[in-house]
Amino acid sequence: MATLNPEVSTLDIFVADSSKPEKLDPVVANTRSVISAVGPFVRYGAPLVASCANNGTHYCDTTGEVGWVRKMIEKYDDIA
């Protein structure tokens, strides 16, 4: 059985709908990092990547969609 580190038990968890990009910025701007498991990323992931890049927020996801990752790097690397 895994145990939870008591230091992380009080972390806030925010949920935002990537189909409503205008709802992402208020959440992303108030965080230091985002973890996404949205998939398929090619369909739902780009608005969150854009918001993270524009707000200086660290981004991590679970994708294996290499082509999509390449597009996100090409589009947002300079901004991020």
BELCORZI-V49015 format. One record per pair of residues at least 12 apart in sequence whose ideal C-beta (glycine too) atoms are under 8 Angstrom apart, sorted by the first residue. I is the first residue (numbers start at 1). J is the second residue. D is the distance in Angstrom with one decimal. If there is no record, write none. Layout:
i=I j=J d=D
i=I j=J d=D
This chain:
i=14 j=27 d=4.7
i=14 j=30 d=7.8
i=14 j=31 d=6.9
i=16 j=28 d=7.7
i=16 j=48 d=7.8
i=18 j=38 d=5.9
i=18 j=44 d=4.8
i=18 j=45 d=7.0
i=18 j=47 d=5.0
i=18 j=48 d=5.3
i=19 j=44 d=7.2
i=19 j=47 d=8.0
i=21 j=47 d=4.1
i=21 j=50 d=7.5
i=21 j=51 d=7.0
i=24 j=47 d=5.9
i=24 j=48 d=6.0
i=24 j=51 d=4.2
i=25 j=51 d=5.4
i=25 j=54 d=7.5
i=25 j=55 d=6.6
i=28 j=48 d=7.4
i=28 j=51 d=4.4
i=28 j=52 d=5.7
i=28 j=55 d=4.8
i=28 j=57 d=5.0
i=29 j=55 d=4.7
i=29 j=57 d=7.4
i=31 j=57 d=5.7
i=32 j=57 d=6.6
i=32 j=58 d=6.3
i=33 j=57 d=6.5
i=33 j=58 d=3.9
i=33 j=59 d=7.4
i=33 j=60 d=6.8
i=34 j=48 d=6.7
i=34 j=52 d=5.7
i=34 j=57 d=5.8
i=34 j=58 d=7.0
i=34 j=59 d=5.3
i=34 j=60 d=7.1
i=35 j=60 d=5.0
i=35 j=61 d=7.1
i=36 j=48 d=5.7
i=36 j=59 d=7.3
i=36 j=60 d=7.3
i=36 j=61 d=4.3
i=36 j=62 d=7.3
i=37 j=61 d=7.0
i=37 j=62 d=4.9
i=38 j=61 d=7.4
i=39 j=62 d=7.1
i=39 j=63 d=6.8
i=40 j=65 d=6.8
i=41 j=61 d=6.4
i=41 j=63 d=4.3
i=41 j=65 d=5.1
i=41 j=68 d=5.2
i=42 j=65 d=5.4
i=42 j=67 d=7.5
i=42 j=68 d=4.4
i=45 j=61 d=6.7
i=45 j=63 d=6.9
i=45 j=68 d=6.8
i=45 j=72 d=7.5
i=46 j=72 d=6.8
i=49 j=72 d=4.9
i=49 j=76 d=5.8
i=50 j=75 d=7.9
i=50 j=76 d=6.5
i=52 j=80 d=7.2
i=53 j=76 d=4.0
i=53 j=79 d=4.4
i=53 j=80 d=4.1
i=54 j=79 d=6.4
i=56 j=80 d=7.6
i=59 j=80 d=7.9
